[in-house]
Amino acid sequence: MDKHALLKNYLQNNPAAIGKVVDYKAGTDRLFPLEFTATNTELTTEIIADAQAFSNWISNKLKVNKARYGIGGYLEHRTIYAVSAHFDTEDEPRRLHLGVDIWGPADTPIYTPFDGKVHSFQDNNNLGDYGPCIILEHSLDGLTLYSLYGHLSRTSLETLTVGMPVNKDQQIATLGNNIENGQWPPHLHFQLMFDMEGKWGDYPGVCKYSEMEKYKANVPDPGWVLGF
C-alpha cells in the first residue's frame, strides 16, 4: 500500500485522532471558496500587487458572503504568483499551489490536528514567501507525516524549540498580518508532506506545472485532514 493509501486508511479508521486546524463549527460557520486562477477577472493585477487592497478584497468577499473563512487552493494553477519574482525560474514559472489556504483575520488561532513534535521553523522573509512558518512531525501508526503552517505571526515562533512535543488541538500559532506574513492578505497555508527532502523551516508550497506528479507523490490533499 502506498503512503497516500496508508494515510487515507488511517484517517478513515481513526477519526477521533484528528483534531482541528482552525476553530470551525460545521453547520453554523460558512466557508466561501476563493479561486485565484486566470478565470478570476475581478481580481486585477493592481489589487494583487497592493497587500492592503488585496486584504480588503478578501475581507469584503467574506463579509458579503457571510463566511467565517475563505477556502481553496490545492493543485490550483494560480496566476497571482506573477506579482513576485520569488515564483519565477528561468525555464518555467511556479504557479501550481500545493496546499490549502484558509483566509481569515490576522491573529486567528491555529492548531495542530495531530499529536507530534516541532520539526523546524523559520521566518521566510521574502515578498510572496511564507513569512513565519512552522513544520510539525507526526507518526500515524508508523507513517511519518509532516504538516506545514505558513503566513503566521512572528510571535508564533518565539516560544518554539525543535523537538518540542505538541498535542492534538493544541494552539501552536496565530495568523500574521499582511506586513509580516510575506505581504499577503491574512491566511493560513496548510500543507502535508511525507518527506521533508532535507528541508528545514520551509518546503515548496508552489511548484512548476511540469512537476505536478512529482510533488503530488509527496504532498497529499490537506482536505483529507481538514474535513471541510
C-alpha positions in Angstrom: 0.0 0.0 0.0 1.4 3.4 -1.0 1.7 6.3 1.5 -1.4 8.1 0.2 -3.5 4.9 0.7 -2.0 4.4 4.2 -2.8 8.0 5.2 -6.3 7.8 3.8 -6.9 4.5 5.6 -5.6 5.8 8.9 -7.8 8.9 8.7 -10.9 6.9 7.8 -10.3 4.4 10.6 -9.2 6.8 13.3 -11.5 9.9 13.1 -11.0 10.6 16.9 -7.3 11.0 16.3 -7.9 14.0 14.0 -8.1 17.4 15.6 -8.8 20.9 14.3 -6.6 23.3 12.4 -8.8 26.4 12.9 -11.9 26.9 15.0 -14.9 25.9 12.9 -18.5 24.8 13.6 -19.9 22.6 10.9 -23.5 23.6 10.1 -23.0 27.0 11.6 -19.9 28.6 10.1 -19.8 29.2 6.4 -16.8 28.7 4.1 -16.5 30.7 0.9 -14.5 29.2 -2.0 -11.9 31.6 -3.3 -10.3 30.9 -6.7 -7.1 32.6 -8.0 -6.8 31.2 -11.5 -6.9 33.1 -14.8 -10.7 32.8 -14.7 -10.9 35.3 -11.8 -11.1 38.5 -13.8 -12.4 40.5 -10.9 -9.0 40.3 -9.1 -6.8 42.7 -11.0 -3.0 42.9 -11.1 -3.3 46.3 -9.3 -5.2 44.7 -6.4 -2.8 41.7 -6.1 0.2 44.0 -6.1 -1.1 46.0 -3.1 -1.2 43.9 0.1 -3.7 46.1 1.8 -6.0 46.4 -1.3 -5.8 42.6 -1.7 -6.6 42.1 2.0 -9.6 44.5 1.7 -10.8 42.5 -1.3 -10.7 39.2 0.6 -12.4 40.7 3.7 -15.2 42.1 1.6 -15.7 38.8 -0.1 -16.1 37.1 3.3 -18.3 39.8 4.6 -20.7 39.9 1.6 -21.0 36.1 1.6 -21.3 35.9 5.4 -18.4 33.5 5.6 -16.1 32.8 8.5 -13.3 31.7 6.2 -12.3 31.7 2.6 -11.1 28.3 1.4 -9.3 26.7 -1.5 -6.2 26.1 -3.4 -4.9 22.5 -3.5 -3.4 21.9 -7.0 -4.9 25.2 -8.2 -3.0 26.9 -11.1 -2.7 30.4 -9.8 -1.9 33.5 -11.9 -1.5 35.7 -8.7 2.1 34.5 -8.2 3.2 36.6 -11.2 3.3 39.5 -8.7 6.6 38.2 -7.2 9.8 37.1 -8.7 10.0 34.6 -5.9 7.9 32.3 -8.0 9.8 32.8 -11.3 12.5 30.5 -12.6 14.5 30.7 -15.8 12.7 27.8 -17.6 9.1 27.8 -16.2 7.4 29.8 -13.5 6.0 28.2 -10.4 2.2 28.6 -10.4 0.7 25.3 -9.0 -0.4 25.6 -5.4 0.3 22.6 -3.2 -1.5 23.4 0.0 -5.0 24.6 1.1 -5.4 28.2 2.1 -7.7 29.3 4.8 -8.4 33.0 4.6 -9.4 34.8 7.8 -8.5 37.7 10.1 -5.0 38.3 11.4 -4.5 36.7 14.9 -6.8 33.8 14.1 -5.7 30.9 16.3 -4.0 27.9 14.5 -4.0 24.4 16.0 -2.3 21.1 15.2 -4.6 18.3 14.1 -2.3 15.5 15.4 0.0 14.7 18.3 3.6 15.3 17.2 6.6 17.4 17.7 8.2 20.6 16.2 10.4 19.6 13.2 11.5 23.1 12.3 10.5 26.7 12.0 11.8 30.0 10.5 10.8 33.3 9.1 10.9 33.1 5.3 11.0 36.8 4.9 10.7 37.4 1.1 8.0 39.1 -0.9 5.3 36.4 -1.6 7.0 33.8 0.6 5.6 32.1 3.8 6.9 34.6 6.2 6.9 32.8 9.6 6.4 29.1 9.1 6.2 26.1 11.4 6.6 22.5 10.4 5.5 19.6 12.7 6.3 16.0 12.5 3.7 13.3 13.3 3.8 9.5 13.5 0.4 7.9 12.5 0.6 4.2 13.2 4.2 4.2 11.9 3.5 6.5 8.9 5.6 9.7 9.2 3.7 12.8 8.1 4.8 16.4 8.3 2.3 19.4 8.5 3.3 22.9 7.4 1.7 26.1 8.6 2.7 29.3 6.6 2.0 33.0 6.8 2.0 33.1 10.6 2.6 35.9 13.1 6.3 36.4 14.1 5.3 36.0 17.8 4.2 32.4 16.9 7.9 31.4 16.6 9.1 33.0 19.8 8.4 30.1 22.2 9.2 27.2 19.9 12.1 24.7 20.2 13.0 22.0 17.8 11.7 18.6 19.1 9.1 20.3 21.4 6.1 18.0 21.8 2.6 19.2 20.6 -0.7 17.6 21.3 -3.8 17.3 19.1 -5.9 20.5 19.2 -3.1 22.5 20.8 -2.8 26.1 19.7 0.6 26.5 18.0 0.3 29.9 16.3 -1.8 32.8 15.1 -2.2 34.2 11.6 0.2 37.0 10.7 -0.8 40.4 9.3 0.0 41.4 5.7 3.2 43.1 6.8 4.9 40.1 8.5 3.4 37.2 6.6 5.1 37.6 3.2 2.8 40.5 2.3 -0.3 38.5 1.7 -3.9 39.0 3.0 -4.0 37.1 6.3 -4.4 33.4 5.7 -3.0 30.0 6.6 -1.2 27.9 4.1 -1.7 24.4 5.4 0.2 21.6 3.7 1.1 17.9 4.3 4.3 16.1 3.2 5.5 12.6 3.6 9.2 13.6 3.2 10.9 16.9 4.0 13.6 16.1 1.5 16.2 17.6 3.8 14.5 21.0 4.0 14.2 23.0 7.2 11.6 25.6 8.2 10.5 25.6 4.6 9.1 23.4 1.8 7.8 24.4 -1.6 4.2 25.5 -1.5 4.0 26.2 -5.2 5.6 24.2 -8.0 6.0 24.2 -11.7 3.1 22.6 -13.6 5.5 20.2 -15.2 6.5 18.9 -11.7 2.9 18.3 -10.6 3.2 14.5 -10.5 6.5 14.6 -8.6 5.0 16.8 -5.9 1.6 15.1 -5.7 3.5 11.9 -4.7 4.9 13.6 -1.7 2.2 16.1 -0.9 -1.3 14.6 -0.2 -4.5 16.5 -0.2 -4.8 18.5 3.1 -8.5 18.4 2.7 -8.4 14.8 4.0 -7.4 16.2 7.4 -9.4 19.4 7.3 -12.7 17.7 6.6 -14.4 20.8 5.3 
